């Protein structure tokens, strides 16, 4: 009879320990999921900022090209901070209106 009481007590302690471990795992997973959401949101914000900055740069390159400057002249005007390859890439970025039109959104 004493032996059965010891087993019941041991079973209760093991159950409590397992329950505590499970609670810790759930809390850890919840915390990690929240951090993952923060990470992905920060990266999405970064991507939007990059896209906006590149659009602004592309608009400026197109405006300079409209002033009849060559890509090489724009590179020189920018003090060599941009090479002709980068300026050409920027000049090929569609305008915001073109992007909206391609997506089927009215500007």
Backbone as JSON Lines, residues from 0, in Angstrom:
{"i":0,"aa":"X","n":[0.81,-1.19,0.0],"ca":[0.0,0.0,0.0],"c":[0.87,1.26,0.0]}
{"i":1,"aa":"X","n":[1.92,1.26,0.78],"ca":[2.83,2.39,0.83],"c":[3.46,2.58,-0.55]}
{"i":2,"aa":"X","n":[3.74,1.46,-1.16],"ca":[4.37,1.51,-2.47],"c":[3.45,2.21,-3.49]}
{"i":3,"aa":"X","n":[2.16,1.95,-3.45],"ca":[1.21,2.57,-4.36],"c":[1.15,4.08,-4.12]}
{"i":4,"aa":"X","n":[1.18,4.5,-2.9],"ca":[1.17,5.93,-2.57],"c":[2.43,6.63,-3.09]}
{"i":5,"aa":"X","n":[3.57,5.94,-3.02],"ca":[4.82,6.52,-3.54],"c":[4.75,6.67,-5.06]}
{"i":6,"aa":"X","n":[4.15,5.66,-5.71],"ca":[4.02,5.73,-7.16],"c":[3.09,6.87,-7.57]}
{"i":7,"aa":"X","n":[2.0,7.03,-6.84],"ca":[1.07,8.11,-7.16],"c":[1.74,9.47,-6.98]}
{"i":8,"aa":"X","n":[2.52,9.6,-5.92],"ca":[3.24,10.85,-5.65],"c":[4.27,11.11,-6.76]}
{"i":9,"aa":"X","n":[4.98,10.08,-7.15],"ca":[5.97,10.21,-8.21],"c":[5.29,10.57,-9.53]}
{"i":10,"aa":"X","n":[4.17,9.93,-9.83],"ca":[3.42,10.21,-11.05],"c":[2.96,11.67,-11.07]}
{"i":11,"aa":"X","n":[2.49,12.16,-9.94],"ca":[2.04,13.55,-9.83],"c":[3.2,14.51,-10.09]}
{"i":12,"aa":"X","n":[4.37,14.24,-9.52],"ca":[5.54,15.1,-9.7],"c":[6.0,15.11,-11.15]}
{"i":13,"aa":"X","n":[5.98,13.94,-11.78],"ca":[6.38,13.86,-13.19],"c":[5.4,14.63,-14.05]}
{"i":14,"aa":"X","n":[4.12,14.48,-13.78],"ca":[3.08,15.2,-14.54],"c":[3.25,16.7,-14.38]}
{"i":15,"aa":"X","n":[3.53,17.15,-13.17],"ca":[3.74,18.58,-12.93],"c":[4.97,19.09,-13.68]}
{"i":16,"aa":"X","n":[6.04,18.29,-13.65],"ca":[7.27,18.69,-14.34],"c":[7.03,18.78,-15.85]}
{"i":17,"aa":"X","n":[6.34,17.79,-16.39],"ca":[6.04,17.79,-17.82],"c":[5.15,18.97,-18.19]}
{"i":18,"aa":"X","n":[4.19,19.27,-17.36],"ca":[3.3,20.4,-17.6],"c":[4.08,21.71,-17.6]}
{"i":19,"aa":"X","n":[5.01,21.86,-16.67],"ca":[5.82,23.08,-16.6],"c":[6.7,23.2,-17.85]}
{"i":20,"aa":"X","n":[7.29,22.08,-18.29],"ca":[8.12,22.11,-19.5],"c":[7.29,22.48,-20.72]}
{"i":21,"aa":"X","n":[6.08,21.93,-20.81],"ca":[5.21,22.23,-21.94],"c":[4.84,23.71,-21.94]}
{"i":22,"aa":"X","n":[4.55,24.26,-20.77],"ca":[4.2,25.67,-20.66],"c":[5.37,26.54,-21.11]}
{"i":23,"aa":"X","n":[6.59,26.16,-20.73],"ca":[7.78,26.91,-21.14],"c":[7.97,26.85,-22.65]}
{"i":24,"aa":"X","n":[7.73,25.67,-23.24],"ca":[7.86,25.53,-24.69],"c":[6.84,26.4,-25.42]}
{"i":25,"aa":"X","n":[5.62,26.42,-24.94],"ca":[4.57,27.23,-25.56],"c":[4.94,28.71,-25.48]}
{"i":26,"aa":"X","n":[5.41,29.15,-24.32],"ca":[5.82,30.54,-24.15],"c":[6.99,30.88,-25.07]}
{"i":27,"aa":"X","n":[7.95,29.96,-25.18],"ca":[9.1,30.17,-26.04],"c":[8.66,30.28,-27.51]}
{"i":28,"aa":"X","n":[7.78,29.39,-27.95],"ca":[7.29,29.42,-29.32],"c":[6.53,30.71,-29.6]}
{"i":29,"aa":"X","n":[5.73,31.16,-28.66],"ca":[4.98,32.41,-28.81],"c":[5.95,33.59,-28.92]}
{"i":30,"aa":"X","n":[6.97,33.6,-28.08],"ca":[7.96,34.67,-28.11],"c":[8.72,34.65,-29.44]}
{"i":31,"aa":"X","n":[9.13,33.47,-29.88],"ca":[9.86,33.35,-31.14],"c":[9.0,33.74,-32.33]}
{"i":32,"aa":"X","n":[7.73,33.38,-32.31],"ca":[6.82,33.76,-33.4],"c":[6.67,35.27,-33.46]}
{"i":33,"aa":"X","n":[6.56,35.9,-32.31],"ca":[6.47,37.36,-32.27],"c":[7.72,38.02,-32.82]}
{"i":34,"aa":"X","n":[8.88,37.48,-32.48],"ca":[10.14,38.03,-33.01],"c":[10.25,37.81,-34.51]}
{"i":35,"aa":"X","n":[9.78,36.67,-34.99],"ca":[9.81,36.4,-36.43],"c":[8.9,37.38,-37.17]}
{"i":36,"aa":"X","n":[7.74,37.69,-36.6],"ca":[6.84,38.67,-37.2],"c":[7.52,40.04,-37.23]}
{"i":37,"aa":"X","n":[8.17,40.42,-36.15],"ca":[8.9,41.69,-36.11],"c":[9.98,41.74,-37.19]}
{"i":38,"aa":"X","n":[10.7,40.64,-37.35],"ca":[11.76,40.54,-38.34],"c":[11.21,40.73,-39.75]}
{"i":39,"aa":"X","n":[10.16,39.99,-40.08],"ca":[9.58,40.08,-41.42],"c":[8.98,41.44,-41.69]}
{"i":40,"aa":"X","n":[8.38,42.05,-40.68],"ca":[7.81,43.4,-40.85],"c":[8.93,44.41,-41.09]}
{"i":41,"aa":"X","n":[10.02,44.29,-40.37],"ca":[11.16,45.21,-40.56],"c":[11.74,45.06,-41.96]}
{"i":42,"aa":"X","n":[11.86,43.83,-42.44],"ca":[12.39,43.61,-43.78],"c":[11.44,44.14,-44.85]}
{"i":43,"aa":"X","n":[10.15,44.01,-44.63],"ca":[9.17,44.55,-45.58],"c":[9.27,46.07,-45.62]}
{"i":44,"aa":"X","n":[9.43,46.7,-44.45],"ca":[9.6,48.16,-44.4],"c":[10.87,48.58,-45.13]}
{"i":45,"aa":"X","n":[11.94,47.83,-44.92],"ca":[13.2,48.12,-45.6],"c":[13.03,48.02,-47.11]}
{"i":46,"aa":"X","n":[12.36,46.96,-47.57],"ca":[12.15,46.77,-49.0],"c":[11.33,47.91,-49.6]}
{"i":47,"aa":"X","n":[10.31,48.36,-48.87],"ca":[9.51,49.5,-49.35],"c":[10.35,50.77,-49.43]}
{"i":48,"aa":"X","n":[11.2,50.99,-48.44],"ca":[12.06,52.18,-48.43],"c":[13.04,52.13,-49.59]}
{"i":49,"aa":"X","n":[13.61,50.97,-49.85],"ca":[14.54,50.82,-50.97],"c":[13.82,51.08,-52.29]}
{"i":50,"aa":"X","n":[12.63,50.51,-52.43],"ca":[11.87,50.7,-53.66],"c":[11.55,52.18,-53.87]}
{"i":51,"aa":"X","n":[11.15,52.86,-52.82],"ca":[10.83,54.29,-52.93],"c":[12.07,55.1,-53.29]}
{"i":52,"aa":"X","n":[13.2,54.8,-52.68],"ca":[14.44,55.52,-52.96],"c":[14.9,55.26,-54.4]}
{"i":53,"aa":"X","n":[14.79,54.02,-54.84],"ca":[15.18,53.71,-56.2],"c":[14.25,54.38,-57.21]}
{"i":54,"aa":"X","n":[12.96,54.47,-56.89],"ca":[12.02,55.15,-57.77],"c":[12.39,56.62,-57.88]}
{"i":55,"aa":"X","n":[12.73,57.23,-56.75],"ca":[13.13,58.64,-56.74],"c":[14.41,58.84,-57.56]}
{"i":56,"aa":"X","n":[15.37,57.93,-57.39],"ca":[16.62,58.03,-58.15],"c":[16.36,57.84,-59.64]}
{"i":57,"aa":"X","n":[15.49,56.89,-59.98],"ca":[15.16,56.64,-61.38],"c":[14.5,57.86,-62.0]}
{"i":58,"aa":"X","n":[13.61,58.49,-61.26],"ca":[12.95,59.7,-61.76],"c":[13.99,60.8,-62.02]}
{"i":59,"aa":"X","n":[14.96,60.94,-61.14],"ca":[16.0,61.95,-61.31],"c":[16.88,61.64,-62.53]}
{"i":60,"aa":"X","n":[17.22,60.36,-62.71],"ca":[18.01,59.96,-63.88],"c":[17.25,60.28,-65.16]}
{"i":61,"aa":"X","n":[15.96,59.93,-65.2],"ca":[15.16,60.22,-66.38],"c":[15.07,61.73,-66.65]}
{"i":62,"aa":"X","n":[14.97,62.52,-65.59],"ca":[14.92,63.98,-65.75],"c":[16.24,64.5,-66.32]}
{"i":63,"aa":"X","n":[17.35,63.95,-65.85],"ca":[18.65,64.36,-66.38],"c":[18.8,63.92,-67.84]}
{"i":64,"aa":"X","n":[18.31,62.74,-68.16],"ca":[18.35,62.29,-69.56],"c":[17.48,63.19,-70.43]}
{"i":65,"aa":"X","n":[16.36,63.65,-69.88],"ca":[15.48,64.56,-70.62],"c":[16.16,65.91,-70.86]}
{"i":66,"aa":"X","n":[17.15,66.23,-70.03],"ca":[17.96,67.45,-70.21],"c":[19.06,67.23,-71.25]}
{"i":67,"aa":"X","n":[19.01,66.07,-71.91],"ca":[19.94,65.69,-72.98],"c":[21.34,65.4,-72.48]}
{"i":68,"aa":"X","n":[21.46,64.96,-71.23],"ca":[22.75,64.49,-70.74],"c":[22.87,63.01,-71.1]}
{"i":69,"aa":"X","n":[24.09,62.58,-71.33],"ca":[24.33,61.16,-71.55],"c":[24.5,60.48,-70.2]}
{"i":70,"aa":"X","n":[24.43,59.17,-70.22],"ca":[24.64,58.42,-68.97],"c":[26.03,58.69,-68.43]}
{"i":71,"aa":"X","n":[27.02,58.77,-69.31],"ca":[28.39,59.06,-68.87],"c":[28.48,60.44,-68.24]}
{"i":72,"aa":"X","n":[27.77,61.41,-68.8],"ca":[27.78,62.76,-68.24],"c":[27.09,62.79,-66.87]}
{"i":73,"aa":"X","n":[26.03,62.01,-66.72],"ca":[25.36,61.94,-65.42],"c":[26.3,61.33,-64.39]}
{"i":74,"aa":"X","n":[27.02,60.29,-64.79],"ca":[27.98,59.66,-63.87],"c":[29.03,60.65,-63.44]}
{"i":75,"aa":"X","n":[29.52,61.43,-64.38],"ca":[30.53,62.44,-64.08],"c":[29.94,63.52,-63.17]}
{"i":76,"aa":"X","n":[28.71,63.94,-63.46],"ca":[28.03,64.96,-62.67],"c":[27.85,64.49,-61.22]}
{"i":77,"aa":"X","n":[27.68,63.2,-61.04],"ca":[27.49,62.63,-59.69],"c":[28.82,62.32,-59.02]}
{"i":78,"aa":"X","n":[29.9,62.83,-59.57],"ca":[31.2,62.68,-58.93],"c":[31.7,61.25,-58.94]}
{"i":79,"aa":"X","n":[31.25,60.46,-59.88],"ca":[31.71,59.08,-59.97],"c":[31.12,58.15,-58.92]}
{"i":80,"aa":"X","n":[30.12,58.62,-58.19],"ca":[29.49,57.77,-57.16],"c":[28.66,56.66,-57.79]}
{"i":81,"aa":"X","n":[28.23,56.86,-59.03],"ca":[27.46,55.86,-59.75],"c":[28.16,55.56,-61.06]}
{"i":82,"aa":"X","n":[28.2,54.29,-61.42],"ca":[28.77,53.95,-62.73],"c":[27.66,53.91,-63.77]}
{"i":83,"aa":"X","n":[28.05,53.81,-65.03],"ca":[27.07,53.84,-66.11],"c":[26.13,52.64,-66.05]}
{"i":84,"aa":"X","n":[26.62,51.53,-65.59],"ca":[25.76,50.33,-65.48],"c":[24.61,50.58,-64.5]}
{"i":85,"aa":"X","n":[24.93,51.16,-63.35],"ca":[23.9,51.46,-62.33],"c":[22.93,52.52,-62.84]}
{"i":86,"aa":"X","n":[23.45,53.53,-63.5],"ca":[22.59,54.59,-64.03],"c":[21.66,54.03,-65.11]}
{"i":87,"aa":"X","n":[22.16,53.14,-65.93],"ca":[21.33,52.51,-66.96],"c":[20.24,51.68,-66.3]}
{"i":88,"aa":"X","n":[20.6,50.94,-65.26],"ca":[19.6,50.13,-64.54],"c":[18.51,51.03,-63.97]}
{"i":89,"aa":"X","n":[18.93,52.13,-63.34],"ca":[17.95,53.06,-62.76],"c":[17.06,53.66,-63.83]}
{"i":90,"aa":"X","n":[17.63,53.97,-64.98],"ca":[16.83,54.6,-66.05],"c":[15.77,53.65,-66.6]}
{"i":91,"aa":"X","n":[15.97,52.36,-66.39],"ca":[15.01,51.36,-66.9],"c":[13.91,51.01,-65.9]}
{"i":92,"aa":"X","n":[13.99,51.53,-64.7],"ca":[12.93,51.29,-63.71],"c":[11.69,52.04,-64.18]}
{"i":93,"aa":"X","n":[10.57,51.35,-64.29],"ca":[9.36,52.03,-64.75],"c":[8.94,53.13,-63.79]}
{"i":94,"aa":"X","n":[8.27,54.14,-64.33],"ca":[7.76,55.21,-63.48],"c":[6.67,54.64,-62.58]}
{"i":95,"aa":"X","n":[6.34,55.39,-61.54],"ca":[5.28,54.94,-60.63],"c":[3.97,54.78,-61.38]}
{"i":96,"aa":"X","n":[3.7,55.68,-62.33],"ca":[2.48,55.6,-63.12],"c":[2.48,54.34,-63.99]}
{"i":97,"aa":"X","n":[3.62,54.02,-64.6],"ca":[3.71,52.82,-65.42],"c":[3.52,51.56,-64.58]}
{"i":98,"aa":"X","n":[4.11,51.57,-63.4],"ca":[3.97,50.42,-62.5],"c":[2.53,50.25,-62.08]}
{"i":99,"aa":"X","n":[1.85,51.36,-61.75],"ca":[0.45,51.3,-61.35],"c":[-0.42,50.82,-62.5]}
{"i":100,"aa":"X","n":[-0.13,51.31,-63.7],"ca":[-0.9,50.93,-64.88],"c":[-0.71,49.44,-65.17]}
{"i":101,"aa":"X","n":[0.51,48.94,-65.04],"ca":[0.78,47.52,-65.27],"c":[0.06,46.65,-64.24]}
{"i":102,"aa":"X","n":[-0.12,47.19,-63.03],"ca":[-0.81,46.44,-61.97],"c":[-2.32,46.6,-62.09]}
{"i":103,"aa":"X","n":[-2.76,47.42,-63.03],"ca":[-4.2,47.61,-63.21],"c":[-4.81,48.61,-62.25]}
{"i":104,"aa":"X","n":[-3.97,49.45,-61.66],"ca":[-4.45,50.47,-60.72],"c":[-4.45,51.81,-61.44]}
{"i":105,"aa":"X","n":[-5.53,52.56,-61.3],"ca":[-5.59,53.87,-61.92],"c":[-4.83,54.86,-61.06]}
{"i":106,"aa":"X","n":[-3.92,55.65,-61.7],"ca":[-3.13,56.63,-60.93],"c":[-3.95,57.74,-60.36]}
